[in-house]
Amino acid sequence: MNLLEDPWIEVERLRGRREHIAPWQLTTQLDDPIAELLAPRADFRGALYQFLIGLLQTAFAPLDLDEWKDRWQTPPSTAQLQQAFAAYLESFELDSDGPAFMQDFDLPEAEHKGVAALLVESPGEKTVRDNLDHFVQRGAAEVLCAGCAATALFTLQINAPSGGVGHRVSLRGGGPLTTLLLPASATATLWQKLWLNILPQEALDAPVLGQREHALPWTAATRTSDPKGVGDTTPETVHPLQAYWSMPRRIRLTFADVPDGSCDLCGACSERLVTGLRARNYGVNYTGAWVHPLTPYSHDPKGEKPPLSLKGQKGGIGYRDWLGLALGSDDHQPDAAKVVAHFNAKLQPRMRNLSVRLWCFGYDMDNMKARCWYDSTLPLYNVPAQVQHDFAVAVRHLLQVAREASKLLHQQVKAARFNRPGDVGNEPAIGQSFWQGSETEFYALLERLARADLEDEAALAPLYRDWLNLVRRLSLRLFDEWVLAAPIEDMKMRRVVQARADLGKWLYAGKIMKPLWKLVNSYQKESA
């Protein structure tokens, strides 16, 4: 199967019809355009978006902003896309004796594995040997159709966690967070969703080395990282677009003819299925200052360490992460993804009427173990570039209040329930209840903040007042719920009353809250 010519990607059109297309058919039937990608798994859907974005960025990137906007307003024809992809056809064969998509160029002796090894969450060999695969069990997939195998392979390569000696992690580290821009309109086309995440060539901020085919690492001998190999692979040693096509794992798929066979993931019937793979360690070892355009990074203040990509974390993705993901932080902890930063600085001023959301997704990995898949959509706001800094400062104040309130709530609930709260471990659910309970109000407040005069403290004061009052009411209500929902050690109600009083006190007088209350009182005449 050729991934650029054959129809293997399932899509849904705006009127609900489902079909399979090849990538060059993205803009067919403009009277009923393609609206969405479909996939049997959430991680596959995220990977397919990244596959198509990487393909467009590699083969069809606009030269500048003007060309970007022209293609946004007038999508290319299928003939234009076919012509753009023509130079890459041989590189996107999946089952080939020569170069094969995302597979080792010339794999020597290798270990044979089942096809389930392509799935990020599959239990490792030691887990299976020790019979510890209780929650994610072995044998989840034994045969895959070509489409699912290609998607699973790409998903593994771009998310690869640590996998034992010499089994390299992805260019962004194990389980990186991906952030994509999406139009908020319910009638947005798939072309618009993809194109929002394409950077003009002038914005890539990287030297172009050789031909663009060199961005595809499977088209040449593997840059192995064993003692006899080339060592580490830095951004200076390969084409910069390899960030979209990183291939840390040395894998070749095994195909077999299976009469009346069907894929274990999507159920598609096929007479030729992927039944396993061959794998070997010491593939490409990506090191240095790699920055993937679709991922936010934290930067070392001293500039001594390479950028560190954000990963999925316990508790998921919520409004506590909003500032860094949407605008970036002043201390670069983190910076927003390059495509998001480019949109804020360059595209948003030209497209003021476009409402956009931020789609964030990724695995929460514990070394080789996938603990959870997180998938969230956050709102973005049309804020003029010249006041984005002031907007970010105000948002930071709101988030600092929320973090302090969550911390205080956790502390005082433990103080109410236990004689020696310091000896009791953390209870993440307490803080999480605060973040979940205040999320809707936070985004509603940001909507008001985006329309406010950010240089006028008098205009900001009522917004801060509303947030401080909401945080106080919610914290006290949650305190009551958490304390009454569990046994109180020694039934000392005096301790409970004192803890609640302390919570109320510090929600006014805490280091974070007090300056904002002072500002509020100076304009609102509202006594604390």
KEMI-346870 format. One record per residue (C-alpha): residue number from 1; z, x, y; residue in one letter; chain. Coordinates in Angstrom, 2 decimals, always signed. Each point is the difference from the previous one (the first is absolute). Layout:
BEGIN
- NUM/Z/X/Y/a/A
...
***
This chain:
BEGIN
- 1/+0.00/+0.00/+0.00/m/A
- 2/-0.82/+1.19/+3.50/n/A
- 3/+2.68/-1.03/+2.50/l/A
- 4/-2.44/-0.15/+2.92/l/A
- 5/-2.85/-1.90/-1.69/e/A
- 6/+1.58/-2.35/-2.54/d/A
- 7/+1.90/-3.22/+0.88/p/A
- 8/+3.57/+0.72/-1.15/w/A
- 9/+2.24/-0.96/+2.96/i/A
- 10/+1.25/-3.59/-0.09/e/A
- 11/+0.03/-1.76/+3.37/v/A
- 12/+0.60/-3.43/+1.45/e/A
- 13/-2.23/-1.46/+2.68/r/A
- 14/+1.26/-1.96/+2.98/l/A
- 15/-0.82/-3.34/-1.67/r/A
- 16/+1.83/+0.97/-3.19/g/A
- 17/-2.80/+1.14/-2.32/r/A
- 18/+0.84/+3.03/-2.14/r/A
- 19/-2.46/+2.59/-1.26/e/A
- 20/-0.43/+3.71/-0.76/h/A
- 21/-1.82/+2.25/+2.43/i/A
- 22/-1.09/+3.61/+0.41/a/A
- 23/+1.25/+1.80/+3.14/p/A
- 24/-3.40/-0.27/+1.71/w/A
- 25/+0.32/-3.80/-0.15/q/A
- 26/+3.02/-0.16/+2.31/l/A
- 27/-1.95/-1.80/+2.72/t/A
- 28/-2.09/-2.44/-2.06/t/A
- 29/-0.31/-3.70/+0.91/q/A
- 30/+1.34/+0.03/+3.52/l/A
- 31/+0.04/-3.82/-0.05/d/A
- 32/+2.74/+0.24/-2.66/d/A
- 33/+1.35/+3.55/+0.40/p/A
- 34/+2.27/+1.85/-2.37/i/A
- 35/+3.58/-0.54/+1.09/a/A
- 36/+2.21/+1.84/-2.48/e/A
- 37/+0.23/+2.44/-2.89/l/A
- 38/+1.46/-1.28/-3.28/l/A
- 39/+1.74/+2.09/-2.64/a/A
- 40/+2.20/-0.61/-3.07/p/A
- 41/+2.81/+2.11/+1.50/r/A
- 42/+1.40/+0.49/+3.51/a/A
- 43/-0.32/+3.80/-0.15/d/A
- 44/-3.64/-0.38/-1.09/f/A
- 45/-0.75/-2.17/+3.04/r/A
- 46/+1.49/+2.63/+2.33/g/A
- 47/-1.98/+2.71/-1.79/a/A
- 48/-3.29/-1.94/+0.26/l/A
- 49/+0.50/-0.31/+3.75/y/A
- 50/+0.52/+3.75/+0.20/q/A
- 51/-3.02/+0.65/-2.23/f/A
- 52/-2.31/-1.98/+2.29/l/A
- 53/+1.54/+1.43/+3.17/i/A
- 54/-0.42/+3.52/-1.37/g/A
- 55/-3.60/-0.75/-0.97/l/A
- 56/-0.87/-1.35/+3.46/l/A
- 57/+1.84/+2.88/+1.71/q/A
- 58/-1.92/+2.51/-2.11/t/A
- 59/-3.49/-1.51/-0.01/a/A
- 60/-0.18/-2.37/+2.98/f/A
- 61/+2.46/+1.16/+2.68/a/A
- 62/-1.06/-0.73/+3.61/p/A
- 63/-0.50/+2.90/+2.36/l/A
- 64/+2.11/-1.41/+2.83/d/A
- 65/+1.78/-3.10/+1.30/l/A
- 66/-3.17/-1.61/+1.26/d/A
- 67/-1.64/+0.20/-3.41/e/A
- 68/+3.23/-1.23/-1.61/w/A
- 69/+0.02/-3.09/+2.22/k/A
- 70/-3.71/-0.67/-0.61/d/A
- 71/+0.61/-0.12/-3.77/r/A
- 72/+3.07/-2.18/+0.49/w/A
- 73/-2.02/-2.54/+1.95/q/A
- 74/-3.13/+0.29/-2.17/t/A
- 75/+0.78/+0.99/-3.60/p/A
- 76/-2.61/+2.16/-1.72/p/A
- 77/-2.55/-1.51/-2.33/s/A
- 78/+0.17/+0.56/-3.74/t/A
- 79/-3.05/+2.26/+0.35/a/A
- 80/+1.84/+2.18/+2.53/q/A
- 81/+2.99/+0.35/-2.32/l/A
- 82/-2.23/+0.77/-2.99/q/A
- 83/-1.72/+2.71/+1.98/q/A
- 84/+3.33/+1.48/+1.13/a/A
- 85/+1.40/+0.07/-3.54/f/A
- 86/-3.20/+1.31/-1.62/a/A
- 87/+0.96/+3.67/+0.40/a/A
- 88/+3.20/-0.58/-1.98/y/A
- 89/-1.29/-1.99/-2.98/l/A
- 90/+0.22/+2.85/-2.52/e/A
- 91/+3.59/+0.71/+1.04/s/A
- 92/+1.20/-3.51/-0.83/f/A
- 93/-0.99/-0.23/-3.64/e/A
- 94/+3.05/-0.98/-2.03/l/A
- 95/-1.27/+0.79/-3.51/d/A
- 96/-1.99/+3.22/+0.19/s/A
- 97/-0.32/+3.32/-1.81/d/A
- 98/-0.22/+1.65/+3.41/g/A
- 99/+2.02/-0.76/+3.14/p/A
- 100/+1.91/-3.24/-0.47/a/A
- 101/+2.00/-1.94/+2.60/f/A
- 102/+3.54/+1.38/+0.48/m/A
- 103/-0.25/+1.95/-3.27/q/A
- 104/+0.23/+3.72/-0.69/d/A
- 105/-3.34/+1.78/+0.41/f/A
- 106/+0.16/+1.92/-3.28/d/A
- 107/+3.20/-0.71/-1.90/l/A
- 108/+0.67/+2.45/-2.86/p/A
- 109/+2.50/-0.70/-2.80/e/A
- 110/+2.25/-2.79/+1.06/a/A
- 111/+2.68/-2.37/-1.22/e/A
- 112/-1.12/-3.43/-1.20/h/A
- 113/+1.88/-2.99/+1.44/k/A
- 114/-0.22/-3.77/-0.06/g/A
- 115/-1.70/-1.74/+2.90/v/A
- 116/+3.38/-1.39/+1.17/a/A
- 117/+0.73/+3.49/+1.34/a/A
- 118/-2.23/-0.92/+2.95/l/A
- 119/+2.53/-2.59/+1.16/l/A
- 120/+2.59/+1.44/+2.38/v/A
- 121/+2.91/-1.96/-1.47/e/A
- 122/-0.73/+0.81/-3.65/s/A
- 123/+2.92/+1.64/-1.84/p/A
- 124/-0.36/+3.72/-0.65/g/A
- 125/-0.20/+1.56/-3.43/e/A
- 126/+3.68/+1.00/-0.07/k/A
- 127/+1.06/-3.53/+0.99/t/A
- 128/-2.07/-1.41/-2.85/v/A
- 129/+1.32/+2.58/-2.49/r/A
- 130/+3.58/-0.83/+0.98/d/A
- 131/-0.75/-3.73/-0.28/n/A
- 132/+1.17/-0.57/+3.59/l/A
- 133/-2.97/-2.04/+1.24/d/A
- 134/+2.02/-3.19/+0.32/h/A
- 135/-1.23/-1.45/+3.30/f/A
- 136/-3.53/+1.46/+0.23/v/A
- 137/-1.10/+0.22/-3.61/q/A
- 138/-2.64/+2.05/-1.75/r/A
- 139/-3.31/-1.56/-1.02/g/A
- 140/-0.53/-2.00/+3.20/a/A
- 141/-3.68/+0.92/-0.16/a/A
- 142/-2.01/+1.43/-2.88/e/A
- 143/-3.56/-0.55/+1.24/v/A
- 144/-1.37/-0.41/+3.52/l/A
- 145/-3.35/-1.09/+1.36/c/A
- 146/-1.86/+2.55/+2.10/a/A
- 147/+0.99/-1.68/+3.28/g/A
- 148/+3.72/-0.08/-0.77/c/A
- 149/-0.13/+3.55/-1.39/a/A
- 150/-1.65/+1.29/+3.18/a/A
- 151/+2.55/-1.80/+2.17/t/A
- 152/+2.94/+1.19/-2.12/a/A
- 153/-1.27/+3.58/+0.11/l/A
- 154/-0.42/-0.08/+3.77/f/A
- 155/+3.42/-1.65/+0.41/t/A
- 156/+1.64/+2.74/-2.07/l/A
- 157/-1.72/+2.86/+1.82/q/A
- 158/+0.92/-1.20/+3.50/i/A
- 159/+3.60/-0.92/-0.95/n/A
- 160/+0.68/+2.61/-2.69/a/A
- 161/+3.73/+0.70/-0.42/p/A
- 162/+1.44/+3.14/-1.54/s/A
- 163/-0.93/+0.02/-3.67/g/A
- 164/+1.56/+3.06/-1.58/g/A
- 165/-0.94/+3.67/+0.10/v/A
- 166/-3.34/+0.48/+1.75/g/A
- 167/-0.77/-3.70/+0.39/h/A
- 168/-0.59/-0.09/+3.74/r/A
- 169/+0.96/-2.71/+2.47/v/A
- 170/-2.44/-1.72/+2.31/s/A
- 171/-1.10/+1.53/+3.28/l/A
- 172/+2.51/-2.29/+1.78/r/A
- 173/+2.79/+0.54/-2.52/g/A
- 174/+1.16/-2.37/-2.71/g/A
- 175/-0.22/-3.67/+0.95/g/A
- 176/-1.11/+0.30/+3.65/p/A
- 177/+0.17/-2.91/+2.42/l/A
- 178/-3.37/-1.29/+1.20/t/A
- 179/-0.42/-1.96/+3.24/t/A
- 180/-3.22/-1.90/+0.68/l/A
- 181/-1.05/-2.02/+3.03/l/A
- 182/-1.11/-3.57/-0.69/l/A
- 183/-1.34/-2.68/+2.37/p/A
- 184/+2.51/-2.84/+0.29/a/A
- 185/-2.73/-2.67/-0.02/s/A
- 186/-0.17/-2.14/-3.14/a/A
- 187/-3.81/+0.21/+0.19/t/A
- 188/-0.18/+3.79/+0.19/a/A
- 189/-2.61/+1.55/-2.29/t/A
- 190/+0.56/+2.81/-2.47/l/A
- 191/-2.36/+2.13/+2.08/w/A
- 192/+2.28/-0.41/+3.04/q/A
- 193/+3.10/+0.79/-2.08/k/A
- 194/-1.55/+3.22/-1.24/l/A
- 195/-1.67/+1.03/+3.25/w/A
- 196/+3.25/-0.20/+1.98/l/A
- 197/+1.18/+2.97/-2.08/n/A
- 198/-3.06/+2.19/+0.54/i/A
- 199/+0.29/+2.86/+2.48/l/A
- 200/-2.91/+1.22/+2.12/p/A
- 201/-1.02/+3.50/-0.97/q/A
- 202/+1.18/+1.28/+3.37/e/A
- 203/+3.53/-1.22/-0.79/a/A
- 204/+0.42/+1.74/-3.36/l/A
- 205/+1.33/+3.09/+1.79/d/A
- 206/-1.08/+2.33/-2.80/a/A
- 207/-2.80/+2.54/-0.42/p/A
- 208/-2.84/-1.10/-2.25/v/A
- 209/-0.51/+2.55/-2.77/l/A
- 210/-3.37/-0.09/-1.75/g/A
- 211/-1.56/-3.17/-1.35/q/A
- 212/+1.92/-3.23/-0.33/r/A
- 213/-0.58/+0.03/-3.75/e/A
- 214/+2.57/+2.83/-0.04/h/A
- 215/+2.63/-2.60/+0.86/a/A
- 216/-0.21/-1.23/-3.60/l/A
- 217/+1.96/+2.48/-2.13/p/A
- 218/-1.35/-1.23/-3.35/w/A
- 219/-3.53/+1.19/+0.88/t/A
- 220/+0.94/+3.67/-0.37/a/A
- 221/+2.19/+2.20/-2.17/a/A
- 222/+3.68/-0.95/+0.32/t/A
- 223/+2.13/+2.07/+2.35/r/A
- 224/+2.58/+0.56/-2.72/t/A
- 225/+3.54/+1.04/+0.90/s/A
- 226/+0.97/+1.92/-3.14/d/A
- 227/+0.60/+3.79/+0.21/p/A
- 228/-3.72/+0.62/-0.54/k/A
- 229/-1.12/-2.68/+2.46/g/A
- 230/-0.61/-0.02/+3.75/v/A
- 231/+3.60/-0.94/+0.83/g/A
- 232/+0.82/-2.51/+2.70/d/A
- 233/-2.50/-2.21/+1.80/t/A
- 234/+0.62/-0.34/+3.74/t/A
- 235/-1.94/-1.95/+2.64/p/A
- 236/-1.68/+3.25/+1.03/e/A
- 237/-1.48/+0.69/-3.44/t/A
- 238/-1.90/-3.22/-0.73/v/A
- 239/-1.83/-2.76/+1.85/h/A
- 240/+2.43/-2.06/+2.16/p/A
- 241/-1.30/-3.28/-1.45/l/A
- 242/+1.47/+1.02/-3.37/q/A
- 243/+3.17/-1.66/+1.35/a/A
- 244/-1.64/-3.30/-1.04/y/A
- 245/-1.07/+1.29/-3.43/w/A
- 246/+2.82/+2.28/-1.12/s/A
- 247/+0.02/+0.72/-3.74/m/A
- 248/+3.20/+1.76/-1.13/p/A
- 249/-0.24/-1.06/-3.67/r/A
- 250/-2.46/+1.48/-2.50/r/A
- 251/-1.24/-3.00/-1.99/i/A
- 252/-3.10/-1.08/-1.93/r/A
- 253/-0.31/-3.59/-1.17/l/A
- 254/-0.89/-0.82/-3.60/t/A
- 255/-2.51/-2.83/-0.47/f/A
- 256/-0.75/-1.86/-3.23/a/A
- 257/-2.23/-2.83/-1.13/d/A
- 258/+2.25/-2.96/-0.85/v/A
- 259/-1.88/-3.09/-1.21/p/A
- 260/+1.47/-3.18/+1.51/d/A
- 261/+2.55/+2.11/+1.93/g/A
- 262/+1.85/-1.15/+3.10/s/A
- 263/+1.99/+1.79/+2.68/c/A
- 264/+3.77/-0.18/-0.40/d/A
- 265/+0.48/-0.32/+3.78/l/A
- 266/-2.68/-2.30/+1.35/c/A
- 267/-1.24/-1.59/-3.23/g/A
- 268/-3.66/+0.84/+0.63/a/A
- 269/-2.13/+0.22/-3.12/c/A
- 270/-1.97/+3.17/-0.57/s/A
- 271/-1.49/+1.90/-2.90/e/A
- 272/+0.86/+3.35/+1.57/r/A
- 273/+3.63/+0.59/+0.90/l/A
- 274/+2.29/+2.86/+0.94/v/A
- 275/+2.31/+0.63/-2.95/t/A
- 276/+1.82/+3.14/+1.11/g/A
- 277/-0.20/+3.22/+1.94/l/A
- 278/+0.27/+3.75/-0.27/r/A
- 279/+2.37/+1.71/+2.42/a/A
- 280/+1.03/+3.53/+0.90/r/A
- 281/+2.49/+1.37/+2.52/n/A
- 282/-0.43/+2.40/+2.92/y/A
- 283/-2.51/-2.02/+1.98/g/A
- 284/-0.46/+0.21/+3.77/v/A
- 285/+3.28/+0.86/+1.77/n/A
- 286/-0.21/-1.41/+3.52/y/A
- 287/+2.29/+1.84/+2.41/t/A
- 288/+0.16/+0.71/+3.71/g/A
- 289/-0.45/-2.28/+3.00/a/A
- 290/-1.99/-2.80/-1.65/w/A
- 291/+0.09/-3.26/+1.99/v/A
- 292/-1.64/-2.99/-1.63/h/A
- 293/-1.40/-2.35/+2.70/p/A
- 294/+1.43/-3.13/-1.69/l/A
- 295/+3.60/+1.23/-0.40/t/A
- 296/+2.86/+0.53/+2.50/p/A
- 297/+1.65/+3.43/+0.02/y/A
- 298/+3.25/+1.53/+1.18/s/A
- 299/-0.31/+3.39/+1.65/h/A
- 300/+2.39/+2.94/+0.03/d/A
- 301/+1.41/+0.36/+3.56/p/A
- 302/-0.22/+3.80/-0.33/k/A
- 303/-3.55/-0.11/-1.38/g/A
- 304/+0.99/+2.19/-2.93/e/A
- 305/-0.58/-2.50/-2.81/k/A
- 306/-3.14/-2.03/-0.78/p/A
- 307/-0.12/-3.71/+0.88/p/A
- 308/+1.82/-2.26/-2.46/l/A
- 309/-1.60/-3.32/-0.89/s/A
- 310/+2.10/-3.15/+0.02/l/A
- 311/+0.70/-1.47/-3.43/k/A
- 312/+1.07/-3.36/-1.31/g/A
- 313/+3.81/-0.31/+0.08/q/A
- 314/+2.72/-2.28/-1.31/k/A
- 315/+0.24/-3.17/+2.06/g/A
- 316/-3.72/-0.24/+0.59/g/A
- 317/-1.91/+0.04/+3.28/i/A
- 318/+1.40/-2.08/+2.82/g/A
- 319/+0.52/-0.14/+3.72/y/A
- 320/+2.37/+2.98/-0.04/r/A
- 321/-3.16/+2.06/-0.73/d/A
- 322/-2.18/-1.77/+2.55/w/A
- 323/+0.12/+2.45/+2.90/l/A
- 324/-0.95/+3.10/-1.98/g/A
- 325/-2.74/-1.74/-1.96/l/A
- 326/-1.53/-1.91/+2.91/a/A
- 327/+0.39/+2.36/+2.97/l/A
- 328/+1.61/+3.19/-1.26/g/A
- 329/+3.26/+1.49/+1.23/s/A
- 330/+0.55/+2.40/+2.89/d/A
- 331/+1.60/+2.51/-2.37/d/A
- 332/-2.95/-0.28/-2.44/h/A
- 333/+2.36/-1.38/-2.67/q/A
- 334/-2.48/-1.43/-0.83/p/A
- 335/-3.35/-0.04/+1.72/d/A
- 336/-2.14/-3.05/-0.69/a/A
- 337/-2.99/+0.51/-2.29/a/A
- 338/-2.99/+1.55/+1.74/k/A
- 339/-2.07/-3.21/-0.23/v/A
- 340/+2.86/-1.98/+1.55/v/A
- 341/+0.54/+2.53/+2.79/a/A
- 342/-3.75/+0.01/+0.71/h/A
- 343/-0.06/-3.79/+0.17/f/A
- 344/+2.94/-0.05/+2.45/n/A
- 345/-1.50/+2.63/+2.29/a/A
- 346/-3.74/-0.63/-0.19/k/A
- 347/-0.97/-3.31/-1.59/l/A
- 348/+2.64/-2.42/+1.23/q/A
- 349/-0.89/+0.53/+3.71/p/A
- 350/-3.60/-0.97/-0.85/r/A
- 351/+0.92/-2.95/-2.24/m/A
- 352/+2.83/-1.75/+1.83/r/A
- 353/-0.78/-3.36/-1.56/n/A
- 354/+0.25/+1.28/-3.57/l/A
- 355/+3.26/-0.84/-1.81/s/A
- 356/+0.87/+2.54/-2.67/v/A
- 357/+2.58/+0.36/-2.77/r/A
- 358/+1.20/+3.08/-1.86/l/A
- 359/-0.17/-0.09/-3.80/w/A
- 360/+2.48/+2.45/-1.55/c/A
- 361/+0.22/+0.73/-3.72/f/A
- 362/+1.01/+2.64/-2.50/g/A
- 363/+2.16/+0.90/-2.97/y/A
- 364/+3.68/+0.85/+0.08/d/A
- 365/+0.00/+2.97/-2.38/m/A
- 366/+2.90/+1.85/-1.59/d/A
- 367/-1.83/+3.12/-1.15/n/A
- 368/-2.22/-1.34/-2.81/m/A
- 369/+1.58/-3.46/-0.09/k/A
- 370/-1.45/-2.85/+2.04/a/A
- 371/+2.97/-2.08/+1.12/r/A
- 372/-1.85/-2.58/+2.07/c/A
- 373/-3.24/-0.87/+1.77/w/A
- 374/+0.48/-1.04/+3.63/y/A
- 375/-2.56/-2.00/+1.93/d/A
- 376/+0.63/-1.38/+3.51/s/A
- 377/-1.97/-1.13/+3.03/t/A
- 378/+1.44/+0.68/+3.45/l/A
- 379/-1.20/-1.47/+3.32/p/A
- 380/-1.47/+2.15/+2.77/l/A
- 381/+0.00/-0.86/+3.70/y/A
- 382/-2.55/+0.44/+2.75/n/A
- 383/+1.79/+2.39/+2.32/v/A
- 384/-2.02/+1.94/+2.60/p/A
- 385/-0.13/+3.71/-0.73/a/A
- 386/+1.63/+0.89/+3.33/q/A
- 387/+3.20/-1.89/-0.86/v/A
- 388/+0.16/+0.65/-3.74/q/A
- 389/+2.67/+2.66/+0.57/h/A
- 390/+2.22/-2.43/+1.94/d/A
- 391/-0.58/-2.62/-2.70/f/A
- 392/+1.02/+2.50/-2.68/a/A
- 393/+3.17/+0.90/+1.91/v/A
- 394/+1.04/-3.67/+0.21/a/A
- 395/-0.77/-0.54/-3.71/v/A
- 396/+2.07/+3.06/-0.84/r/A
- 397/+2.99/-1.54/+1.80/h/A
- 398/-0.36/-3.18/-2.07/l/A
- 399/-0.22/+1.95/-3.25/l/A
- 400/+2.98/+2.18/+0.87/q/A
- 401/+2.07/-3.14/+0.55/v/A
- 402/-1.17/-1.38/-3.36/a/A
- 403/+0.79/+3.21/-1.89/r/A
- 404/+3.45/+0.20/+1.54/e/A
- 405/+0.72/-3.65/-0.76/a/A
- 406/-1.12/+0.42/-3.62/s/A
- 407/+2.28/+3.03/-0.32/k/A
- 408/+2.96/-1.78/+1.57/l/A
- 409/-0.48/-3.05/-2.20/l/A
- 410/+0.01/+2.15/-3.12/h/A
- 411/+3.10/+1.90/+1.11/q/A
- 412/+2.04/-3.05/+0.94/q/A
- 413/-0.90/-2.02/-3.09/v/A
- 414/+1.33/+2.86/-2.12/k/A
- 415/+3.05/+0.32/+2.27/a/A
- 416/+0.75/-3.70/-0.52/a/A
- 417/-0.41/+0.03/-3.76/r/A
- 418/+1.67/+3.26/-1.01/f/A
- 419/+3.24/+1.86/+0.73/n/A
- 420/-1.84/+3.34/-0.15/r/A
- 421/-3.57/-0.76/+1.14/p/A
- 422/-0.85/+3.69/+0.18/g/A
- 423/+0.33/+0.25/-3.78/d/A
- 424/-2.53/-2.79/-0.56/v/A
- 425/-3.68/+0.80/-0.32/g/A
- 426/-2.73/-1.36/+2.23/n/A
- 427/-1.19/-3.57/-0.45/e/A
- 428/-3.59/+0.04/+1.31/p/A
- 429/-0.37/-3.77/-0.33/a/A
- 430/+2.39/-0.52/+2.91/i/A
- 431/-2.12/+1.93/+2.47/g/A
- 432/-3.20/-1.40/-1.48/q/A
- 433/+1.24/-3.54/+0.64/s/A
- 434/+0.28/+0.83/+3.69/f/A
- 435/-3.55/+1.43/+0.21/w/A
- 436/-1.49/-2.96/-1.81/q/A
- 437/+1.99/-2.51/+2.02/g/A
- 438/-1.12/+1.38/+3.36/s/A
- 439/-3.64/+0.86/-0.72/e/A
- 440/-1.62/-3.19/+1.29/t/A
- 441/+1.97/+0.11/+3.26/e/A
- 442/-0.82/+3.68/+0.50/f/A
- 443/-3.75/-0.59/-0.11/y/A
- 444/+0.31/-3.05/+2.24/a/A
- 445/+1.85/+2.17/+2.50/l/A
- 446/-2.71/+2.69/-0.19/l/A
- 447/-2.55/-2.68/+0.88/e/A
- 448/+1.96/-0.73/+3.17/r/A
- 449/+0.52/+3.71/+0.67/l/A
- 450/-3.75/+0.68/-0.20/a/A
- 451/-0.52/-2.49/+2.87/r/A
- 452/+2.92/+1.21/+2.14/a/A
- 453/-0.05/+2.32/+3.00/d/A
- 454/+1.26/+3.08/-1.82/l/A
- 455/+0.74/+1.86/+3.23/e/A
- 456/+2.35/-2.71/+1.27/d/A
- 457/+3.54/+0.13/-1.42/e/A
- 458/+0.64/-3.52/+1.25/a/A
- 459/-2.83/-1.24/-2.23/a/A
- 460/+1.36/+1.90/-3.00/l/A
- 461/+3.62/-1.12/+0.42/a/A
- 462/-0.42/-3.55/-1.44/p/A
- 463/-1.87/+1.42/-2.99/l/A
- 464/+2.79/+2.48/-0.72/y/A
- 465/+2.58/-2.78/+0.49/r/A
- 466/-1.72/-2.26/-2.51/d/A
- 467/-0.19/+2.78/-2.56/w/A
- 468/+3.61/+1.10/+0.45/l/A
- 469/+1.22/-3.57/-0.37/n/A
- 470/-2.15/-0.66/-3.05/l/A
- 471/+1.18/+3.21/-1.67/v/A
- 472/+3.62/-0.92/+0.70/r/A
- 473/-0.30/-3.54/-1.39/r/A
- 474/-1.87/+1.12/-3.09/l/A
- 475/+2.39/+2.86/-0.75/s/A
- 476/+3.08/-2.21/+0.19/l/A
- 477/-1.61/-2.71/-2.11/r/A
- 478/-1.02/+2.50/-2.66/l/A
- 479/+3.48/+1.52/+0.07/f/A
- 480/+1.46/-3.40/-0.85/d/A
- 481/-2.52/-0.55/-2.78/e/A
- 482/+0.48/+3.40/-1.63/w/A
- 483/+3.79/-0.05/+0.20/v/A
- 484/+0.37/-3.54/-1.32/l/A
- 485/-2.51/+0.63/-2.79/a/A
- 486/+2.09/+2.70/-1.69/a/A
- 487/+3.65/+0.47/-1.03/p/A
- 488/+2.21/+1.62/+2.61/i/A
- 489/+2.15/+2.80/-1.34/e/A
- 490/+3.69/-1.05/+0.04/d/A
- 491/-1.09/-3.13/+1.93/m/A
- 492/+1.12/+1.59/+3.28/k/A
- 493/-1.40/-2.44/+2.56/m/A
- 494/+1.48/+1.97/+2.86/r/A
- 495/-2.39/+2.84/-0.90/r/A
- 496/-2.90/-2.47/+0.03/v/A
- 497/+0.95/-1.35/+3.43/v/A
- 498/+0.35/+3.53/+1.38/q/A
- 499/-3.37/+1.10/-1.41/a/A
- 500/-1.76/-3.00/+1.54/r/A
- 501/+1.66/+0.65/+3.35/a/A
- 502/-1.06/+3.66/-0.15/d/A
- 503/-3.58/-1.02/-0.78/l/A
- 504/-0.08/-2.33/+3.00/g/A
- 505/+1.52/+2.69/+2.22/k/A
- 506/-2.47/+2.75/-0.92/w/A
- 507/-2.99/-2.31/+0.29/l/A
- 508/+0.87/-0.01/+3.71/y/A
- 509/+1.63/+3.37/+0.56/a/A
- 510/-1.92/+2.23/-2.43/g/A
- 511/-1.77/+3.10/+1.29/k/A
- 512/-3.42/-1.60/-0.44/i/A
- 513/+0.83/-3.51/+1.23/m/A
- 514/+2.12/+0.79/+3.06/k/A
- 515/-2.77/+1.42/+2.26/p/A
- 516/-2.24/-2.98/-0.71/l/A
- 517/+2.81/-2.46/+0.67/w/A
- 518/+0.63/+1.82/+3.28/k/A
- 519/-3.66/-0.41/+0.98/l/A
- 520/+0.07/-3.67/-1.04/v/A
- 521/+3.16/-0.71/+1.98/n/A
- 522/-1.37/+1.66/+3.12/s/A
- 523/-2.88/-2.47/+0.11/y/A
- 524/+1.17/-3.03/-1.96/q/A
- 525/+3.59/-0.17/+1.19/k/A
- 526/+1.00/-0.64/-3.59/e/A
- 527/+3.42/+1.35/-0.81/s/A
- 528/+0.53/+1.77/-3.30/a/A
***
